[in-house]
Each structure stands twice: as structure tokens, then as C-alpha cells.
């Protein structure tokens, strides 16, 4: 008779801590609360000051074919973070060697980078120094030809990540990155094959976070689809619901946002985008 496989026992307290940390992240997938819940979850295991999600096509070391997209970021000072990330994706994402490693990762990988080791002085000064970031840990997980990455950063108030903390983040990322992929699919943002860009969903996310507006996952999906220019018919087909159901979600979301039409939504969100980028 074969022996039972070896199982590492976990205490009830450990299981409770894990479920309490991950539960809100799972529940918020597809909604405007996701990034904040993700940040809170990570901080329960490893202290940090900001986190970032992005994805990129996995390419055979061909930077011309590399396409990077910012899914979103979170920090207590979200407005300044938003401006910094817009600057990064506008001027530095293409030339940052870290993104070569992310795009080329054939399997899950952990990358640890100190700001002091960044040879690009402009990148270091205008992105890392401005945000007061000195240490960064990036966990990468390829999925169906796309590399999803979670970057966790520390400001100078905290020491560099220890080997134990890096190990925790590596294992935690293998759970959180599939949730990030699920969140992105629920929001409904396809990866653009032509340009590096800030995802339209994040423009909406920035506005919702700034105004502390909470939409349901379905309301967020509909509004995000509107921001991308999708029609009510195409949204209904993508969500597998009736057009009237999409209109109901839109009506509820518009009431929370204080708008009465899709045009007003676009004006509201893109007006905020122009303000934060200025």
C-alpha cells in the first residue's frame, strides 16, 4: 500500500491569515477596488510603498516587437504616482533594460533591482529619485504568450528587501499574477500590438481612485468598454448579456459618476487624463 504524499501542515491561524489577505483581492477583481486591495494584501506579508502591474508580449529578444502595457499602479499618494508612471511609459519604458528581462522571461522569474544600479541617469533621477524609490522587486509570470509582472517598490524609509522577503514575494506573485490576469480580462482591455501605452482601463481607474468612487465589477467593465470606444451591442456580446442589461449597468455607473451619457463619461475621464499628464 502506497504511503500518503507528504503534506506540510499549516496552522489554522496561517490559513486564516492567508484567506483574509487574498479574499478581498479575489472579490474585487474587475472592479475599481482591485489595485487597492492588491496593495493591502502585499503589505500584510511584505511592507512596501507602491506596486505596479504591467504586461508585455513575450518576444525572442526583439525590442522592436516588444509591446508593454501598464495595467495599473497603487500607492497612498496616487496622484503623484499617476504622473510618474505616465512619464515613465511616455519616455522610458522602451529603453529600460528591466523590461527586456520581463518580456524575455520563458518561465516565472523574480527580478531584484536597486535604484543605485540603474545606469540610465535620467531614468534613475526622473522616475526613481522623484518617487523616492530605492529598491524594487519584480515577479514575472508568462501566460499564453504574455508576461504579466508585479513590481513592488520601497522608498527610503524602508531597508532593501531581504532574501526572505524576496522569497515571500516570489511565491505570493504566483497567486496574485493570475488574479491580475483575471482582473484585466474582466475589465476587458486587449493588449495593443502596435504601441506601448497606458491601458484605457487605467485612465478610468485613475479617475475612480482620485474621486474615491466605487463601481461594481460589471459597472467598471461597461464604463471601461465605453472608454475604449466599444458599442453597447459589442459590449453585450462580450459580456454574454442583453443590451438592456448593459444599459442598466451603465445607468447605475453614470449615476455614481454624476454623468448622464457616454459622451459626458469620455469628457470626464479624458479631461482628468489631460489634467494629470500636464
C-alpha positions in Angstrom: 0.0 0.0 0.0 1.5 3.3 -1.1 2.3 5.9 1.6 0.3 9.1 1.7 2.1 12.0 0.0 4.0 14.3 2.3 1.9 17.4 3.2 3.4 20.4 5.1 0.9 21.1 7.9 -0.4 24.7 8.2 -1.9 26.1 11.4 -5.4 27.3 11.4 -4.0 30.8 12.1 -1.8 30.7 9.0 -4.7 29.6 6.8 -6.9 32.3 8.3 -4.3 35.0 7.6 -3.9 33.8 4.0 -7.6 33.7 3.3 -8.2 37.1 5.0 -5.5 38.6 2.8 -6.5 37.0 -0.5 -10.3 37.1 -0.1 -10.7 40.8 -0.8 -8.4 40.7 -3.8 -10.5 37.9 -5.4 -13.7 39.7 -4.6 -12.5 43.0 -6.1 -11.2 41.5 -9.4 -12.7 43.5 -12.3 -13.6 46.5 -10.1 -12.0 49.8 -9.2 -11.1 48.4 -5.8 -8.7 45.8 -7.2 -5.4 47.7 -7.1 -6.0 49.0 -3.6 -6.9 45.5 -2.3 -3.8 44.1 -4.1 -1.6 46.6 -2.3 -3.2 45.9 1.1 -2.7 42.2 0.5 1.0 42.5 -0.3 1.6 44.8 2.7 0.3 42.1 5.0 3.2 40.0 4.0 6.0 42.4 3.0 6.0 46.1 3.7 6.1 48.4 0.6 5.3 51.9 -0.6 3.9 51.2 -4.1 3.1 48.5 -6.5 2.7 48.3 -10.3 1.1 45.8 -12.7 2.0 45.6 -16.4 2.0 43.0 -19.2 4.1 42.5 -22.3 4.3 40.3 -25.3 6.9 37.5 -24.8 9.4 38.1 -27.6 12.7 36.4 -28.6 14.9 39.4 -27.6 13.5 41.6 -30.3 12.7 45.0 -28.7 11.1 46.2 -31.9 8.4 43.6 -31.4 8.1 44.2 -27.7 4.8 45.7 -26.6 4.4 46.9 -23.0 1.2 47.9 -21.3 0.6 49.4 -17.9 -2.4 47.7 -16.2 -2.2 49.9 -13.1 -0.4 51.1 -10.0 -1.3 51.9 -6.4 0.3 54.0 -3.6 -1.2 56.1 -0.9 -0.2 59.2 -2.9 -1.9 58.1 -6.1 -2.0 61.4 -7.9 1.8 61.8 -7.9 2.3 58.1 -8.7 0.0 58.5 -11.7 2.1 61.4 -13.1 5.3 59.5 -12.6 4.0 56.4 -14.3 2.7 58.4 -17.3 6.1 59.9 -17.6 7.8 56.5 -17.4 5.6 54.9 -20.1 5.8 58.0 -22.3 9.6 58.3 -22.2 11.4 55.4 -20.5 9.6 52.1 -20.9 11.2 51.3 -24.3 14.8 51.9 -23.0 14.5 50.4 -19.6 16.6 47.1 -19.6 14.3 45.7 -16.9 11.5 45.3 -19.5 13.9 43.2 -21.7 14.1 40.7 -18.9 10.3 40.8 -18.3 9.5 40.3 -21.9 12.1 37.5 -22.4 11.1 35.5 -19.3 10.2 32.0 -20.5 9.1 30.9 -17.1 8.2 32.6 -13.8 11.0 34.8 -12.6 11.9 37.2 -9.7 14.0 40.3 -10.5 15.5 42.4 -7.8 16.8 45.9 -8.7 18.4 48.6 -6.6 18.0 52.1 -7.9 21.7 52.6 -7.4 22.5 50.1 -10.1 20.5 51.8 -12.8 23.0 53.1 -15.3 20.5 55.4 -17.1 20.9 58.6 -15.1 17.8 60.2 -16.5 15.6 57.2 -15.7 17.1 57.0 -12.2 16.6 60.7 -11.4 13.3 61.4 -13.1 11.5 58.2 -12.1 13.1 56.6 -9.1 14.5 59.6 -7.3 11.4 61.7 -7.9 9.3 58.9 -6.3 11.9 58.4 -3.6 12.2 54.7 -4.6 15.5 52.9 -3.9 14.6 49.2 -4.1 12.3 47.2 -6.4 11.2 43.6 -6.7 9.5 42.3 -9.8 7.7 39.0 -10.1 7.1 37.8 -13.7 4.6 35.1 -14.8 4.2 34.3 -18.5 0.7 33.2 -19.6 -0.3 32.4 -23.2 2.5 34.4 -24.7 2.0 37.4 -22.4 4.3 38.1 -19.5 2.4 39.6 -16.5 4.6 41.3 -13.9 4.0 42.6 -10.4 6.5 45.3 -9.2 6.7 46.1 -5.5 8.8 49.1 -4.5 10.2 50.6 -1.4 11.0 54.2 -0.5 14.0 55.2 1.5 12.1 54.9 4.8 12.5 51.1 4.4 15.6 48.9 4.0 16.3 46.9 0.9 14.3 43.7 0.5 15.8 40.8 2.5 16.2 37.3 0.9 13.3 36.1 3.0 11.1 38.9 1.8 12.1 38.3 -1.8 11.2 34.6 -1.4 7.8 35.6 0.0 7.1 37.9 -2.9 8.1 35.3 -5.4 5.6 32.8 -4.0 2.9 35.4 -3.5 3.3 36.6 -7.0 2.4 33.2 -8.4 -1.0 33.6 -6.7 -1.6 37.3 -7.3 -0.5 37.5 -11.0 -3.2 35.0 -12.2 -5.7 37.2 -10.3 -4.2 40.3 -12.1 -4.7 38.5 -15.4 -8.3 37.7 -14.5 -8.9 41.3 -13.4 -7.6 42.6 -16.8 -9.8 40.2 -18.7 -12.8 41.2 -16.7 -12.1 44.9 -17.3 -11.8 43.9 -21.0 -8.6 45.6 -22.2 -6.9 43.8 -25.1 -3.1 44.1 -25.5 -2.3 46.6 -28.2 0.1 45.1 -30.8 1.2 48.5 -32.2 2.4 50.8 -29.4 3.5 50.8 -25.8 0.7 52.5 -24.0 -1.2 53.2 -20.8 -4.3 51.0 -20.8 -7.6 52.8 -21.3 -8.8 51.0 -18.2 -6.2 52.7 -16.1 -7.4 56.1 -17.2 -10.8 55.2 -15.8 -9.1 53.6 -12.7 -7.1 56.9 -12.1 -10.3 58.9 -12.0 -12.2 56.4 -9.8 -9.3 56.3 -7.3 -8.8 60.1 -7.3 -12.5 60.6 -6.5 -12.9 57.6 -4.2 -15.8 56.3 -6.4 -16.6 52.6 -6.1 -18.2 50.8 -9.1 -19.2 47.2 -9.2 -17.1 44.9 -11.4 -19.9 44.9 -14.1 -20.2 48.7 -13.9 -16.5 49.1 -14.3 -16.4 46.7 -17.2 -19.1 48.6 -19.1 -17.5 52.0 -18.4 -14.1 50.7 -19.4 -15.5 49.4 -22.7 -17.1 52.8 -23.3 -13.7 54.4 -22.8 -12.2 52.0 -25.4 -14.9 53.0 -27.9 -17.0 49.8 -27.8 -20.7 49.9 -28.7 -23.5 48.7 -26.5 -24.1 45.8 -28.9 -20.4 44.7 -28.8 -20.3 45.0 -25.0 -23.4 42.9 -24.6 -21.9 40.2 -26.9 -18.5 40.2 -25.0 -20.2 40.0 -21.6 -22.8 37.5 -22.7 -25.8 39.6 -21.6 -28.6 41.5 -23.2 -28.2 45.1 -24.4 -30.7 46.2 -21.9 -28.6 44.7 -19.1 -25.6 46.7 -20.4 -27.7 49.8 -20.4 -28.8 49.1 -16.8 -25.1 48.8 -15.6 -24.3 52.0 -17.5 -27.2 53.9 -15.9 -26.1 52.8 -12.4 -22.5 53.7 -13.1 -23.4 57.1 -14.6 -25.4 57.9 -11.5 -22.4 57.3 -9.3 -20.1 59.3 -11.6 -22.5 62.2 -12.0 -22.9 61.9 -15.8 -25.8 61.2 -18.0 -24.3 59.9 -21.2 -21.3 58.2 -22.8 -20.1 61.5 -24.2 -20.1 63.0 -20.7 -18.2 59.9 -19.4 -15.5 60.3 -22.0 -15.2 64.0 -21.4 -15.0 63.4 -17.6 -12.3 60.7 -17.8 -10.2 62.1 -20.6 -10.4 65.5 -19.1 -8.9 64.0 -15.9 -6.2 62.3 -18.0 -5.2 65.6 -19.6 -5.0 67.3 -16.2 -2.8 64.6 -14.6 -0.5 64.5 -17.6 0.1 68.2 -17.6 
